[in-house]
Amino acid sequence: MKKILIIGASRGIGLELVNQLSNKGHHVLATVRQASDIKTLEQRGASPFNLDVSSASSIDAFANTLNDHLFDLIVYVAGVFGPRSDASKQVKTEEFDEVMHTNVLGAMQLIALLAPKIRPETGKFVFISSLMASMQATDSSSGWVYKTSKAALNMCVKAASASYPKICMLSMSPGWVKTDMGGEFAPLTPTQSVQALLQTIEDTTLMDSGRFINYNHDPIPY
Ligand SMILES: NC(=O)c1ccc[n+]([C@@H]2O[C@H](COP(=O)([O-])OP(=O)(O)OC[C@H]3O[C@@H](n4cnc5c(N)ncnc54)[C@H](OP(=O)(O)O)[C@@H]3O)[C@@H](O)[C@H]2O)c1
């Protein structure tokens, strides 16, 4: 049985990670930002915690409740898309701040608190990024705030992997998934995406740290 923490588990990919990992018999701890979602986690057999990754005080309060856990895996799933607009429209500061604080700053603030709590040599710290973060694959500015945030997240993970050489730190794309964010036309169900993500995570080792990879193990160019 492994000890696993899922950050951002109220719905979508995060909740499906909790479902599948709990069903496999692992000890799953998971976070939601709204008290009303705590029950959902309890029903799935997970130990619930409250955490708003865009709030430094919430991050500090969460870290203080974690005690002496040693995790085999932590997955940072929390994310927002923000404005769907492109470079033809001026970005609103509040919208930029919400996306960057959730997708980037939250991850940066949690890395220093959580990376030391991951089992050396075999432990993994995974960050759910997006194919839209790939500079090489980018040919339009549609959703550019989100794209910029996930590219920044990738840099955080790659940079931090040098500071924590004893754990495997990965940026991963879950594919295009039918969730509130992905929408109804996405080709993958959360079940399919998470099955593949978990298999790929299982197959990676310390040698893979700092890589950006797809849910199906294919490398993605930065
Ligand atoms: N779906 C896709 O096709 C797709 C593709 C590429 C990457 N991704 C990435 O996959 C991750 C999960 O996305 P999803 O498709 O499952 O989206 P989703 O259904 O919209 O779920 C987003 C999750 O993030 C949580 N969250 C948002 N802001 C938060 C905050 N400030 N603090 C804590 N939790 C917060 C939400 O909690 P609340 O319920 O409280 O809002 C929710 O649990 C995201 O990082 C997303 O960028 C998704």
Ligand as a Chemical Component Dictionary entry (heavy atoms), coordinates in Angstrom:
data_LIG
# 
_chem_comp.id                   LIG 
_chem_comp.type                 NON-POLYMER 
_chem_comp.pdbx_formal_charge   0 
_chem_comp.three_letter_code    LIG 
# 
loop_
_chem_comp_atom.comp_id 
_chem_comp_atom.atom_id 
_chem_comp_atom.alt_atom_id 
_chem_comp_atom.type_symbol 
_chem_comp_atom.charge 
_chem_comp_atom.model_Cartn_x 
_chem_comp_atom.model_Cartn_y 
_chem_comp_atom.model_Cartn_z 
_chem_comp_atom.pdbx_ordinal 
LIG N1  N1  N 0  -9.539  18.275 -19.136 1  
LIG C1  C1  C 0  -8.561  18.410 -20.008 2  
LIG O1  O1  O 0  -8.745  18.155 -21.224 3  
LIG C2  C2  C 0  -7.203  18.862 -19.571 4  
LIG C3  C3  C 0  -6.194  18.915 -20.547 5  
LIG C4  C4  C 0  -4.905  19.308 -20.172 6  
LIG C5  C5  C 0  -4.648  19.597 -18.842 7  
LIG N2  N2  N 1  -5.652  19.551 -17.908 8  
LIG C6  C6  C 0  -5.294  19.880 -16.520 9  
LIG O2  O2  O 0  -5.749  18.859 -15.665 10 
LIG C7  C7  C 0  -6.012  19.407 -14.353 11 
LIG C8  C8  C 0  -7.410  18.989 -13.917 12 
LIG O3  O3  O 0  -8.323  19.505 -14.856 13 
LIG P1  P1  P 0  -9.810  18.936 -15.046 14 
LIG O4  O4  O 0  -9.993  18.721 -16.480 15 
LIG O5  O5  O -1 -10.085 17.855 -14.067 16 
LIG O6  O6  O 0  -10.606 20.270 -14.679 17 
LIG P2  P2  P 0  -11.867 20.573 -13.751 18 
LIG O7  O7  O 0  -12.867 19.486 -13.865 19 
LIG O8  O8  O 0  -12.230 21.967 -14.114 20 
LIG O9  O9  O 0  -11.245 20.506 -12.268 21 
LIG C9  C9  C 0  -10.338 21.478 -11.839 22 
LIG C10 C10 C 0  -9.936  21.114 -10.427 23 
LIG O10 O10 O 0  -8.992  22.096 -9.942  24 
LIG C11 C11 C 0  -9.468  22.564 -8.685  25 
LIG N3  N3  N 0  -9.036  23.934 -8.413  26 
LIG C12 C12 C 0  -9.159  25.016 -9.192  27 
LIG N4  N4  N 0  -8.689  26.102 -8.555  28 
LIG C13 C13 C 0  -8.259  25.678 -7.341  29 
LIG C14 C14 C 0  -7.671  26.313 -6.220  30 
LIG N5  N5  N 0  -7.444  27.645 -6.196  31 
LIG N6  N6  N 0  -7.345  25.564 -5.147  32 
LIG C15 C15 C 0  -7.573  24.229 -5.140  33 
LIG N7  N7  N 0  -8.137  23.563 -6.156  34 
LIG C16 C16 C 0  -8.472  24.292 -7.248  35 
LIG C17 C17 C 0  -10.988 22.507 -8.815  36 
LIG O11 O11 O 0  -11.593 22.641 -7.538  37 
LIG P3  P3  P 0  -13.064 23.366 -7.363  38 
LIG O12 O12 O 0  -14.082 22.292 -7.618  39 
LIG O13 O13 O 0  -13.037 23.854 -5.967  40 
LIG O14 O14 O 0  -13.151 24.465 -8.378  41 
LIG C18 C18 C 0  -11.131 21.140 -9.458  42 
LIG O15 O15 O 0  -10.999 20.109 -8.504  43 
LIG C19 C19 C 0  -5.838  20.919 -14.493 44 
LIG O16 O16 O 0  -4.567  21.299 -14.026 45 
LIG C20 C20 C 0  -5.932  21.149 -15.997 46 
LIG O17 O17 O 0  -5.244  22.300 -16.396 47 
LIG C21 C21 C 0  -6.913  19.180 -18.248 48 
# 
loop_
_chem_comp_bond.comp_id 
_chem_comp_bond.atom_id_1 
_chem_comp_bond.atom_id_2 
_chem_comp_bond.value_order 
_chem_comp_bond.pdbx_ordinal 
LIG N1  C1  SING 1  
LIG C1  O1  DOUB 2  
LIG C1  C2  SING 3  
LIG C2  C3  SING 4  
LIG C2  C21 DOUB 5  
LIG C3  C4  DOUB 6  
LIG C4  C5  SING 7  
LIG C5  N2  DOUB 8  
LIG N2  C6  SING 9  
LIG N2  C21 SING 10 
LIG C6  O2  SING 11 
LIG C6  C20 SING 12 
LIG O2  C7  SING 13 
LIG C7  C8  SING 14 
LIG C7  C19 SING 15 
LIG C8  O3  SING 16 
LIG O3  P1  SING 17 
LIG P1  O4  DOUB 18 
LIG P1  O5  SING 19 
LIG P1  O6  SING 20 
LIG O6  P2  SING 21 
LIG P2  O7  DOUB 22 
LIG P2  O8  SING 23 
LIG P2  O9  SING 24 
LIG O9  C9  SING 25 
LIG C9  C10 SING 26 
LIG C10 O10 SING 27 
LIG C10 C18 SING 28 
LIG O10 C11 SING 29 
LIG C11 N3  SING 30 
LIG C11 C17 SING 31 
LIG N3  C12 SING 32 
LIG N3  C16 SING 33 
LIG C12 N4  DOUB 34 
LIG N4  C13 SING 35 
LIG C13 C14 SING 36 
LIG C13 C16 DOUB 37 
LIG C14 N5  SING 38 
LIG C14 N6  DOUB 39 
LIG N6  C15 SING 40 
LIG C15 N7  DOUB 41 
LIG N7  C16 SING 42 
LIG C17 O11 SING 43 
LIG C17 C18 SING 44 
LIG O11 P3  SING 45 
LIG P3  O12 DOUB 46 
LIG P3  O13 SING 47 
LIG P3  O14 SING 48 
LIG C18 O15 SING 49 
LIG C19 O16 SING 50 
LIG C19 C20 SING 51 
LIG C20 O17 SING 52 
# 
